[in-house]
């Protein structure tokens, strides 16, 4: 097989093979079993890149029979692999995976894994089960704001202006990574805010300006801070130049 080390020259080759087989299996049901076998073989590979590809693949072509394999990857020593496994777990039936994802949100040692576990919860699309959990997560001091950001972003994107204030609070969070995620979203999705009221746009601008003040406390001579401030200033101008909402 292509995945055997004797045939594949490197771990990158083996990871690419899994990605290719998975993509084909996802499109063609007749080849899905082959893709699942490849992913399960990759899940025990010595290379973290191959295991990560296997975890991603099981989210596309895996079935309930692959559940245990994916759960094993949730305990992988590499946080990249655990991130992929957590998100993929969100494609499985909620009743089987809910408790495992919640456990990762609260207890995984890596904040990125905790965040991607929330992405997994969002993928479940079972609001009757997940909404009470999200409320508990948002109220918890055990979960960093960086990991909470996807919940608040999803609410903003789905519900619009009523959820703006909660999202903007992350800009001035002590968790700098959370603020960075909000900045990235506002910068990349500026057009999303074009239909917002002038008052809401002013709130966004005020929050961005406050973020600049926070950054400047780290020292204006720091090049990374200067770059961030310049980037935020550009984002502020983009918000100011948005077309007014159509009445």
C-alpha positions in Angstrom: 0.0 0.0 0.0 1.0 3.6 -0.5 1.0 4.2 3.2 3.8 1.6 3.9 7.0 3.3 4.8 8.9 1.2 2.2 6.8 2.8 -0.6 6.3 6.3 0.8 9.5 8.3 1.0 8.6 10.5 3.9 6.0 11.2 6.5 4.8 14.1 4.3 4.2 11.6 1.5 2.2 9.3 3.8 0.1 12.3 5.2 -0.6 13.5 1.6 -1.6 9.9 0.6 -4.2 9.9 3.4 -5.5 13.3 2.5 -5.8 12.2 -1.2 -7.5 8.9 -0.4 -9.8 10.6 2.0 -10.9 13.2 -0.5 -11.6 10.5 -3.1 -13.5 8.4 -0.5 -15.6 11.4 0.6 -16.7 12.0 -3.0 -17.2 8.3 -4.0 -18.9 6.0 -1.5 -17.5 2.9 -3.2 -14.1 3.9 -2.1 -15.0 5.1 1.4 -14.0 1.8 3.1 -10.5 2.1 1.5 -10.3 5.7 2.9 -11.3 4.5 6.3 -8.7 1.8 6.3 -6.0 4.3 5.3 -7.1 6.6 8.1 -7.1 3.9 10.7 -3.6 2.8 9.6 -2.4 6.4 9.8 -3.7 6.8 13.3 -0.9 4.6 14.6 1.9 6.1 12.5 5.0 7.4 14.2 4.7 10.8 12.5 2.4 13.4 14.0 1.7 14.8 10.5 0.3 11.4 9.4 -1.7 11.0 12.6 -3.1 14.5 12.1 -4.2 13.7 8.6 -5.8 10.5 9.8 -7.7 12.4 12.5 -8.9 14.9 9.8 -9.9 12.1 7.5 -12.0 10.3 10.1 -14.1 13.4 10.4 -14.9 13.1 6.7 -15.3 9.4 6.0 -15.4 7.8 9.4 -18.4 5.8 10.7 -19.4 4.7 14.2 -17.0 1.8 13.8 -14.1 4.3 13.8 -15.2 6.0 16.9 -12.7 4.2 19.2 -9.9 5.0 16.8 -10.7 8.7 16.9 -11.0 8.6 20.7 -7.5 7.2 20.9 -6.3 10.2 18.9 -7.9 12.5 21.5 -5.2 11.3 23.9 -2.3 11.8 21.4 0.9 13.4 22.8 0.8 16.0 20.1 -1.7 18.9 20.4 -2.1 19.3 16.6 -3.4 15.8 16.4 -5.7 16.3 19.4 -7.1 19.5 17.8 -7.9 17.6 14.6 -9.4 14.7 16.5 -11.6 17.0 18.6 -13.0 18.8 15.6 -13.6 15.5 13.7 -15.5 14.1 16.7 -18.1 16.8 16.1 -19.2 14.9 13.0 -20.3 11.9 15.0 -23.6 11.4 16.8 -23.9 13.9 19.7 -25.0 11.4 22.3 -21.7 9.5 21.9 -19.2 12.4 21.8 -20.7 15.2 23.9 -19.2 14.2 27.2 -15.7 13.7 25.6 -15.7 17.1 23.9 -16.8 18.8 27.1 -14.1 17.0 29.1 -11.5 18.3 26.6 -12.8 21.9 26.9 -12.3 21.9 30.6 -9.3 19.6 31.1 -7.0 19.5 28.1 -3.6 21.1 29.0 -3.5 23.0 25.7 -5.7 26.0 25.0 -5.8 25.3 21.3 -7.2 21.8 21.9 -9.8 23.3 24.2 -10.8 25.8 21.5 -11.0 23.1 18.7 -13.1 21.0 21.1 -15.6 23.8 21.1 -15.5 23.8 17.3 -16.4 20.1 17.6 -19.3 21.0 19.8 -20.5 23.6 17.3 -20.4 21.0 14.6 -22.8 18.8 16.4 -25.7 21.2 15.4 -27.7 20.0 18.4 -28.6 23.3 20.1 -30.9 21.6 22.6 -27.9 19.7 23.9 -25.1 22.2 23.4 -26.7 25.6 24.3 -26.9 24.8 28.0 -23.3 23.6 27.8 -22.2 26.8 26.0 -23.8 28.9 28.7 -21.8 27.0 31.4 -18.6 27.3 29.4 -19.0 31.1 28.9 -19.6 31.5 32.7 -16.7 29.4 33.7 -13.3 30.7 34.9 -11.7 27.4 34.0 -12.0 28.0 30.3 -9.8 30.7 28.7 -11.5 33.5 26.6 -9.4 32.3 23.7 -11.3 29.0 23.7 -14.7 30.7 24.3 -14.3 33.0 21.2 -15.9 30.5 18.7 -19.1 30.4 20.7 -19.5 34.2 20.8 -18.5 34.5 17.1 -21.0 32.0 16.0 -23.7 33.8 18.0 -22.7 37.1 16.4 -22.6 35.7 12.9 -26.0 34.0 13.3 -27.8 36.6 15.4 -26.2 39.9 14.4 -26.2 43.1 16.4 -27.8 41.9 19.6 -24.6 39.8 20.2 -22.1 42.4 19.3 -21.3 43.7 22.8 -20.5 40.2 24.2 -18.1 39.6 21.3 -16.4 43.0 21.6 -15.7 42.3 25.3 -13.0 39.8 24.2 -11.0 42.7 22.6 -10.1 44.0 26.1 -9.8 40.6 27.7 -6.7 39.8 29.7 -6.4 36.9 27.4 -4.5 38.5 24.5 -5.0 35.6 22.2 -8.8 36.1 22.5 -8.4 39.7 21.5 -6.2 38.7 18.5 -8.9 36.3 17.3 -11.5 39.1 17.4 -9.3 41.5 15.6 -8.7 38.9 12.9 -12.4 38.3 12.5 -13.3 42.0 12.3 -10.5 42.6 9.8 -11.4 39.6 7.6 -15.2 40.0 7.8 -15.5 43.8 7.7 -18.3 43.6 5.1 -20.4 41.6 7.6 -20.8 44.7 9.6 -22.0 46.9 6.7 -25.7 46.4 7.7 -25.1 47.3 11.3 -26.4 50.6 12.7 -24.1 53.6 13.0 -24.2 53.2 16.7 -22.9 49.6 16.5 -20.1 50.6 14.1 -19.1 53.3 16.6 -19.0 50.6 19.3 -16.6 48.6 17.1 -14.4 51.5 16.5 -14.3 52.5 20.2 -13.4 48.9 21.1 -10.6 48.8 18.6 -9.3 52.1 19.8 -9.3 50.8 23.4 -7.4 47.8 22.1 -4.7 50.1 20.8 -4.4 51.7 24.2 -4.0 48.3 25.8 -1.3 47.4 23.3 0.6 50.6 23.8 1.0 49.8 27.4 3.4 47.1 26.3 5.7 49.7 24.8 5.5 51.7 21.6 9.0 50.8 20.7 8.1 47.1 20.4 8.0 46.3 16.7 5.2 43.7 17.0 3.1 46.2 19.0 3.7 48.9 16.3 2.6 46.4 13.6 -0.5 45.4 15.5 -1.5 49.1 16.1 -1.0 49.9 12.5 -3.1 46.9 11.5 -5.9 47.9 13.9 -5.8 51.5 12.6 -6.4 50.1 9.1 -9.3 48.1 10.3 -10.8 51.2 11.9 -10.6 53.0 8.6 -12.3 50.1 6.9 -15.2 50.2 9.4 -15.5 54.0 8.9 -15.7 53.6 5.2 -18.5 51.0 5.2 -21.6 52.0 3.3 -24.5 53.0 5.5 -27.2 50.4 6.0 -30.0 50.4 3.4 -33.3 51.5 4.8 
